[in-house]
Amino acid sequence: MPTGDLVRKDIAVIGGGFSGTVVSVQLLRHAPNLSLGVIDKNVRPAVGLAYGTDHAAHLLNVPAGQMSAFASEPDHFLKWAEQDYEFPVDSRSFLPRALYGRYLLALLEETCAAHSLHFDWIRDEALAVRREKAGFLIHTRSGQRVLAQTVVLALGNFPPGNLGIHGLRTDSRCYQRLAWSKEALAGLADNNQVLLIGSGLTSVDITIALRANGFKGRIHILSRHGLVPQCHSPSLPWPGFQDESLPRTIRGLVRLIRNQAAAAAEASGDWRAVMDSLRPLVQEIWQSLPIEERRRFLRHIRTYWEIHRHRVAPDVGQTFFKMIASGQVQVHAGRITSYSEINSDGKNLAQVTFRDRYSASAKALEVDRVVNCSGPETNFRKIDSALLASLFEQGLVRQDPLGLGLDVDRNGALLDCTGTPSRCLFALGPARKGMLWETTAVPELRVQAANLADHLLRAPLAHQSVPQTVGAAVSSEILQR
Ligand SMILES: Cc1cc2nc3c(=O)[nH]c(=O)nc-3n(C[C@H](O)[C@H](O)[C@H](O)COP(=O)(O)OP(=O)(O)OC[C@H]3O[C@@H](n4cnc5c(N)ncnc54)[C@H](O)[C@@H]3O)c2cc1C
């Protein structure tokens, strides 16, 4: 698309990972003549952050039977994988994330082929959204402008924030803030030492990637609690919580889970099945909790929740725990007290000291690389994003009161600075975390995408079709990869 053209769309989706792709597919399935544009900065369309990995050892952490892009067609992914994956597959298989990326791309290409007249994939970064009389004007990094009646933000997770560690140099090669960037693990020698800050799924991912790269050195994982994600394991389904009244306090929630886990264990079951049967109720429980109770959850329960709820595939867990048992991976609990870099024999080393959580003693590490695996920044005011800055500046959005995302209503409509829900500006995915808490993975996001598509197609504005393109014709870039 030549620079400077104005493209007009009924709906523009900013972000073309899982959520942006699936909401677009849903919209076009139900409104084939809708004029729709997706603006995505990723070089590879549809895969987003999660499914762009090339490591075969990076597996989905949800079984194939629950990874369909459509809740109404639960076997959609499974059927596709049965045809397109070279190994046998069943609904309990934990398949490679790269394969899932291919599935999303196939879905997108199918949609492009069927709707090439009205659908455009714009490989670009949205830098600002400005409210105009005629709609929202989106400015992109390459100078393009897209005028849309309705805008959906499907931006996914943002990189981790600044760790606030004195002495940490963000411009140094030793310290890598973006765990999934190519540079994060580049240039490491087999016998180097690496420190991963944070002990959640990201650090497991990076450990697995290091192993796949043939890295033989020591990997230190450091977090406040030193707790690592649990593993999935086959367990009988647990009947669920239908007969239980839902807790209104965190204490009640913890008691409920403990009682159910004990009952499951007595019946030769497993706490994992209890967590899984609770999952469909989490959004409802979260919304019914008073804000003080939600804060209490974040303060006291979050870490324990994360490691039980966000589990890794059995094969990944097996590899990871073997690496811990062999001593190659060492997990530490504590708080970093100092960071400095020295030059030794022509190479930079990071010297990190931390106060051990259990012994209260000071411990020191000297490593070749430090990778920030502390999880996405959710305080949208602190995120370094021109797009978010433009939205805040115009008062079009506000942060949710818990600092977990953007403030939205039940349909995902963004609340402006006065708390009024927009009729034309929506968020999809992790940005809704303050409202929903459970809004991270495919089983929830596909429902959100379908509901949002349905909502948008019922809204009067979405029916006001606007002329498609002013200026040169727009091509579907996705088909020219
Ligand atoms: C490593 C990893 C593994 C995961 N594994 C699983 C799993 O196995 N199963 C599961 O269910 N969930 C998994 N998840 C959760 C995952 O977040 C969701 O499944 C899903 O991919 C989230 O989709 P999304 O569209 O919200 O974000 P993403 O897929 O990350 O998409 C966001 C897109 O927006 C683009 N973008 C952002 N800002 C702009 C801008 N200003 N202009 C243009 N484009 C922009 C980004 O480049 C990106 O392409 C995993 C997450 C991660 C990080």
The ligand as a Gaussian input file, in Angstrom:
#p B3LYP/6-31G(d) Opt

LIG

0 1
 C        5.006000     -18.158000      25.117000
 C        3.529000     -18.301000      25.258000
 C        2.935000     -19.540000      25.146000
 C        1.564000     -19.691000      25.252000
 N        1.005000     -20.927000      25.113000
 C       -0.333000     -21.053000      25.137000
 C       -0.963000     -22.321000      24.919000
 O       -0.299000     -23.324000      24.744000
 N       -2.312000     -22.384000      24.918000
 C       -3.068000     -21.281000      25.134000
 O       -4.280000     -21.397000      25.116000
 N       -2.507000     -20.077000      25.366000
 C       -1.176000     -19.947000      25.364000
 N       -0.604000     -18.726000      25.582000
 C       -1.462000     -17.584000      25.852000
 C       -1.566000     -16.700000      24.604000
 O       -1.312000     -15.428000      25.082000
 C       -2.929000     -16.790000      23.936000
 O       -3.196000     -18.113000      23.559000
 C       -3.031000     -15.936000      22.668000
 O       -1.978000     -16.197000      21.794000
 C       -3.103000     -14.468000      22.961000
 O       -3.506000     -13.872000      21.780000
 P       -3.534000     -12.302000      21.600000
 O       -4.081000     -12.062000      20.255000
 O       -4.213000     -11.672000      22.757000
 O       -2.000000     -11.864000      21.669000
 P       -0.892000     -12.156000      20.568000
 O       -1.159000     -13.456000      19.922000
 O        0.431000     -11.949000      21.179000
 O       -1.153000     -11.029000      19.461000
 C       -0.976000      -9.664000      19.652000
 C       -0.515000      -9.096000      18.314000
 O       -0.672000      -7.686000      18.345000
 C        0.432000      -7.103000      17.665000
 N        0.527000      -5.706000      18.092000
 C        0.666000      -5.212000      19.342000
 N        0.680000      -3.864000      19.307000
 C        0.528000      -3.497000      18.023000
 C        0.472000      -2.240000      17.345000
 N        0.569000      -1.070000      18.010000
 N        0.312000      -2.242000      16.000000
 C        0.220000      -3.410000      15.316000
 N        0.283000      -4.625000      15.904000
 C        0.424000      -4.667000      17.238000
 C        1.601000      -7.989000      18.103000
 O        2.701000      -7.846000      17.255000
 C        0.953000      -9.369000      18.020000
 O        1.098000      -9.913000      16.725000
 C        0.765000     -18.558000      25.501000
 C        1.374000     -17.303000      25.632000
 C        2.733000     -17.166000      25.507000
 C        3.348000     -15.802000      25.645000

